[in-house]
């Protein structure tokens, strides 16, 4: 008899296949409170009797069991109903162990993403109960009867402890339901993972600081009115709050400066003068190859002014090529304009009988060379402009980053002095700090 994996393996079509389902919880990988998704490492355990896979061991050399890939056998289409995985089915298709009596054991492992309603009313002292609902997708209870393999629930003997959550229990329940799509009764097995948040981390990093700060604020009311320390303690708390708020604002400014580019922001002269020259000089900060002193700062400012004046007096071509204005003499030679000696160059001949200038062979050759020279100059102008623009952009980006470093260093020194001074002033203002 040939085996057909599309038909239910029963002796009669009216018979029900009993499928026993168990679950082994290996690890709780993640609890995503925001997206309400539980990620777990789970082994499923299916057992059913395949009527068409029975044989006599003595007829086959004593072979009592076989390992067969599931794609060659009929397997129950049991899925997790509340799956949040893109592929929906998260199991790995391992081999099915088939015994000579027809008993099939299928244990596929998988990383399951299941939806879980997270209740944070009592955070961080909260318990969460996440369900994993398994059932046949197309077979109703008259075709497949899904039953619990273990009435006590899931197996947690090999569970790996999670650092944030304690596993309380994994109970299971068998349910029979009818859905709006279909009038038949469907069976599902629901495993409930009961977990409890570990509070040591939150207690030491969240609860204790809040309690201590609140307690210190309340202790101020126990001080005698004539001690004068009520206002000092409140002032200290206000100073700390002001420092934290200012630190956040200045951190935003530093990040803003660090990521600025010439295409979005132009550096004002006052920022260049303050953050790139004087403040680094006061804080003893310098960049490699650019040692800052008061004399070098004044000299750099003077050189920048002279450079701007020189560039404004030179021609555009001279600024682009970074050469003198003598290049205009070459242009004058090609156009026939008067030279420095007051006459016309010999490149262009004039016929006074005909009343106008004419081109001699020699002047035509020079004129063609002049056109080629102008074309080369245009290419050089474009290349030098691109190179200069890239260098200027890089220099400006580096200047913004250095300005951010200067602000960061200034804030570090300022806030350190502020914290030390405020703490020392508050402590020394108490009359009984020093023990005699």
LINMOCOR-V59778 format. One record per backbone hydrogen bond with DSSP energy under -1.0 kcal/mol. CO is the residue of the C=O (numbers start at 1). NH is the residue of the N-H. If there is no record, write none. Layout:
CO,NH
CO,NH
//
This chain:
8,10
9,51
12,15
17,145
19,147
20,47
21,149
22,45
23,155
24,43
26,160
27,41
30,39
31,33
32,36
32,37
36,116
37,32
38,114
39,29
39,30
40,112
41,26
41,27
42,110
43,24
45,22
46,106
47,20
48,104
50,53
56,59
57,60
57,62
60,63
64,100
66,98
68,96
69,72
70,73
76,78
77,137
79,135
80,83
82,115
87,89
92,94
96,68
97,105
98,66
99,102
100,55
102,50
103,99
104,48
105,97
106,46
108,44
109,92
110,42
112,40
113,84
114,38
120,123
122,125
126,197
128,195
130,193
132,191
133,81
134,189
135,79
140,143
140,144
143,17
145,19
147,21
150,153
155,25
156,159
164,198
166,196
169,194
170,154
171,192
173,190
175,188
177,186
185,141
186,177
188,175
189,134
190,173
191,132
193,130
194,168
194,169
195,128
196,166
199,203
200,204
201,205
202,206
202,207
203,208
206,210
207,211
208,212
209,213
210,214
211,215
212,216
213,217
214,218
215,219
218,221
219,222
224,227
229,233
230,234
231,235
232,236
233,237
234,238
235,239
236,240
237,241
238,242
239,243
240,244
241,245
242,246
243,247
244,248
245,249
246,250
247,251
248,252
249,253
250,254
251,255
252,256
253,257
254,258
255,259
257,260
261,264
261,265
268,272
269,273
270,274
271,275
272,276
273,278
274,279
277,281
278,282
279,283
280,285
287,290
293,297
294,298
295,299
296,300
297,301
298,302
299,303
300,304
301,305
302,306
303,307
304,308
305,309
306,310
307,311
308,312
309,313
310,314
315,319
316,320
317,321
318,322
318,323
324,327
325,328
326,329
327,331
328,332
329,333
330,334
331,335
332,336
332,337
339,342
343,339
345,348
349,358
351,356
356,351
360,364
361,365
362,366
363,367
364,368
365,369
366,370
367,371
368,372
369,373
370,374
371,375
372,376
373,377
374,378
375,379
376,380
377,381
378,382
379,383
380,384
381,385
382,386
383,387
384,388
385,389
386,390
387,391
388,392
389,393
390,394
391,395
392,396
393,397
394,398
395,399
396,400
397,401
398,402
399,403
400,404
401,405
402,406
403,407
404,408
405,409
406,410
407,411
408,412
409,413
410,414
411,415
412,416
413,417
414,418
415,419
416,420
417,421
418,422
419,423
420,424
421,425
422,426
423,427
424,428
425,429
427,430
//
